[in-house]
C-alpha cells in the first residue's frame, strides 16, 4: 500500500510579496495599467518564440516526479519521459500556467533545454524553462525568474546498510564522499554547508551521479527532496537498495522558479498565473498529488 510523505510545501504567502517586487507584473504594450489576469497579460505580449505557441524548455531525460508517463510514439526523442503527457509535478504546473495564460494544451510545445544552459545569459529558444531551477542572486543576474512554485529541501540518498545511513546530522557527514550534479545548489550545499573533508564528486548529470553511487565510488548523493524520493523509491530503485537518509531544513529560502531570457514580459504573466493558482489552491493540489501521494518512501526525517 502506498505510504504518504509529508513534504514541506511553500509558505507561499510570505514569498509572494518579495518575489512580486523582484518580478513585477508588466502591463501589455500600449496600456497604462497592469492586467487583471494572466490571460489578459499574455494577450498583450508579442514576443513569443513561436507565434500562437507557448514554447517550454526542460532537460532531457526528464525524470519523475517532475515528469512522468514514459516515452510516446509521437515524441520519441524524449529519452525517459515525454513532457507532452502532462504528467508529473512540473509538467502539471507548466500546463496549468499555460491554461491560465489562455493557451490550450495543443498550443504548448516542449523543447530540450539542458539544465546548465537555463541560467546562462543570452537568447533562448523557448519562452520559459521549468526544470528544478533554484533561484540564486547570481543566476538572476543572467536570467529572469518567476516567483516560487515550490520551496525545496535538500536531501541525502545512500545505499541501505552503509555507515552513512546512520548519520543524524550535518556534522556526521564530513568524513564521507558526497556527490551532486555540477552547477546545482545541491553541490553548493555540500561545499558550503556540509564542508566535507573529501572533495565532493561532481557529475554532469544526476544520472551520472547515480551511476557513481551504484558503482560504489561515492557514499551519498545530495539532491532535491522530490528527486530523492524517486531515486530511492523501492519500486524504482534508480539507486540500488537506495534509501533517503534524511532531508535538510530549508533555512535559506531556496525555491524553484521558472526562468526566462532577461526582460521577457512573460515574467509578469507567469507570476499572475502562479498567484491565481496559489489563491485558489490549485498549486497546493498539484504539489500534493505529485510530491506527496505518488511516493513510496515513507516519512523522511530532518537532519539537523
Residue pairs with C-beta under 8 A, 6 or more apart in sequence:
2 293
2 294
2 295
2 296
3 295
3 296
3 297
3 298
3 299
4 292
4 293
4 295
5 229
5 291
5 292
5 295
5 297
5 298
5 299
5 300
6 292
6 299
7 153
7 225
7 226
7 287
7 291
7 292
8 151
8 153
8 250
9 150
9 151
9 284
9 287
9 288
9 291
10 148
10 149
10 150
10 151
10 255
11 151
12 148
12 278
12 283
13 278
15 147
15 148
15 151
15 253
15 255
16 147
16 275
16 278
19 146
19 147
19 148
19 257
19 271
20 147
20 271
20 275
22 140
22 145
22 147
23 144
23 145
23 146
23 147
23 267
23 268
23 271
24 268
25 34
25 35
25 41
25 268
25 269
25 271
25 272
26 34
26 41
26 265
26 267
26 268
26 269
27 33
27 34
27 35
27 44
28 35
28 40
28 41
28 43
28 44
28 45
28 265
29 44
29 46
29 265
30 44
31 44
34 41
34 268
35 41
35 44
35 268
35 269
35 272
37 100
37 272
37 276
38 97
38 100
38 101
38 102
38 269
38 270
38 272
38 273
38 276
39 100
39 101
39 102
41 101
41 268
41 269
41 272
42 101
42 102
42 103
42 266
42 269
43 102
44 265
45 265
45 266
45 269
47 264
47 265
47 266
48 54
48 55
48 127
48 266
49 55
49 124
49 125
49 126
49 127
50 109
52 107
53 103
53 107
53 108
53 109
54 98
54 101
54 103
54 107
54 108
54 109
54 127
55 109
55 110
55 111
55 125
55 126
55 127
56 83
56 94
56 98
56 108
56 109
56 110
56 111
56 126
56 127
56 128
56 129
56 130
57 110
57 111
57 112
57 113
57 118
57 124
57 125
57 126
57 128
57 129
57 130
57 131
58 67
58 83
58 90
58 110
58 112
58 113
58 129
58 130
58 131
59 112
59 113
59 114
59 115
59 131
60 77
60 78
60 79
60 80
60 112
60 114
61 78
61 79
61 80
61 81
61 207
62 78
62 80
62 81
62 82
62 83
62 88
62 91
62 131
63 80
63 81
63 206
63 227
63 230
64 81
64 88
64 230
64 236
65 88
65 89
65 226
65 229
65 230
65 290
65 291
65 294
65 295
66 88
66 89
66 90
66 91
66 131
66 132
66 226
67 80
67 81
67 82
67 83
67 85
67 87
67 88
67 90
67 91
68 81
68 85
68 87
68 88
68 91
68 290
68 294
69 81
69 82
69 85
69 86
69 87
69 88
70 80
70 81
70 82
70 85
71 78
71 79
71 80
71 81
71 82
72 78
72 82
72 84
72 85
74 82
74 84
75 82
75 84
75 110
77 112
78 84
78 110
81 87
81 88
82 110
83 91
83 94
83 110
84 108
84 110
85 91
86 92
86 95
86 105
88 290
89 150
89 226
89 286
89 287
89 290
89 291
90 130
90 131
90 132
92 286
92 289
92 290
93 130
93 149
93 277
93 283
93 286
94 108
94 130
95 105
95 108
96 273
96 277
96 282
96 283
96 286
97 258
97 270
97 273
97 274
97 277
98 105
98 107
98 108
99 105
100 272
100 273
100 276
100 277
101 269
101 270
101 273
111 125
111 126
113 124
113 125
113 126
113 129
113 131
115 131
115 132
115 133
115 181
115 183
115 184
115 205
116 182
116 183
118 129
118 131
118 133
118 143
118 259
119 133
119 139
119 142
119 143
119 259
120 142
120 143
121 142
121 143
121 262
122 261
123 261
124 260
124 261
127 260
127 264
127 266
128 146
128 258
128 259
128 260
128 264
128 266
128 270
129 258
129 259
129 260
130 149
130 258
130 259
132 152
132 224
132 227
132 256
133 139
133 145
133 256
133 257
133 258
133 259
134 152
134 184
134 185
134 254
134 255
134 256
134 257
135 145
135 148
135 254
135 255
135 256
135 257
136 185
139 145
139 259
142 262
143 259
143 260
143 261
143 262
144 259
144 260
144 261
144 262
144 263
144 264
144 267
145 257
145 258
145 259
145 260
145 267
146 257
146 258
146 259
146 260
146 267
146 270
146 271
146 274
147 257
147 271
147 274
147 275
148 255
148 256
148 257
148 274
149 255
149 256
149 257
149 258
149 274
149 283
150 255
150 256
150 287
150 291
151 250
151 253
151 254
151 255
151 256
152 224
152 225
152 226
152 250
152 254
152 255
152 256
153 224
153 225
153 247
153 248
153 249
153 250
154 185
154 186
154 189
154 222
154 223
154 224
154 225
154 247
154 248
154 250
154 254
155 222
155 223
155 224
155 225
155 227
155 228
155 229
155 244
155 245
155 246
155 247
155 248
155 300
156 164
156 167
156 173
156 178
156 220
156 221
156 222
156 228
156 244
156 245
156 246
156 247
156 248
156 303
157 213
157 220
157 221
157 222
157 223
157 228
157 231
157 232
157 239
157 242
157 243
157 244
157 245
158 164
158 165
158 213
158 219
158 220
158 221
158 239
158 242
158 243
158 245
159 165
159 213
159 239
159 240
159 241
159 242
159 243
160 241
160 242
160 243
161 241
162 219
163 176
163 219
164 173
164 176
164 219
164 220
164 245
165 243
165 245
166 172
167 173
167 245
167 246
167 303
168 303
168 304
169 303
169 304
170 193
170 194
170 248
170 303
170 304
173 194
173 196
173 220
174 194
174 195
174 196
174 197
175 196
175 197
175 198
176 196
176 198
176 219
176 220
177 196
177 198
177 200
177 201
177 217
177 218
177 219
177 220
178 190
178 194
178 196
178 198
178 200
178 201
178 218
178 219
178 220
178 221
178 222
179 200
179 201
179 202
179 203
179 209
179 212
179 213
179 218
179 220
179 221
179 222
180 186
180 187
180 189
180 190
180 200
180 201
180 202
180 203
180 209
180 221
180 222
180 223
181 187
181 202
181 203
181 204
181 205
181 206
181 208
181 209
181 223
182 202
182 203
182 204
185 254
186 222
186 223
186 224
187 200
187 202
187 222
189 222
189 248
190 196
190 200
190 222
191 200
193 248
194 222
201 209
201 212
201 217
201 218
203 209
203 212
206 223
206 227
209 218
209 221
209 223
210 221
210 231
210 238
210 239
212 218
213 219
213 220
213 221
213 239
213 242
214 239
214 240
220 245
221 228
221 231
221 239
223 231
225 244
225 247
225 300
226 291
228 244
228 247
228 297
228 300
229 244
229 291
229 295
229 297
229 300
230 236
230 238
230 295
231 238
231 239
231 242
232 238
232 239
232 242
232 243
232 244
232 297
233 295
233 296
233 297
234 296
234 297
235 296
244 297
244 300
245 303
246 300
246 301
246 302
246 303
247 300
247 301
247 302
247 303
248 302
248 303
249 302
249 304
258 270
260 266
260 267
260 270
274 283
276 282
277 283
277 286
278 284
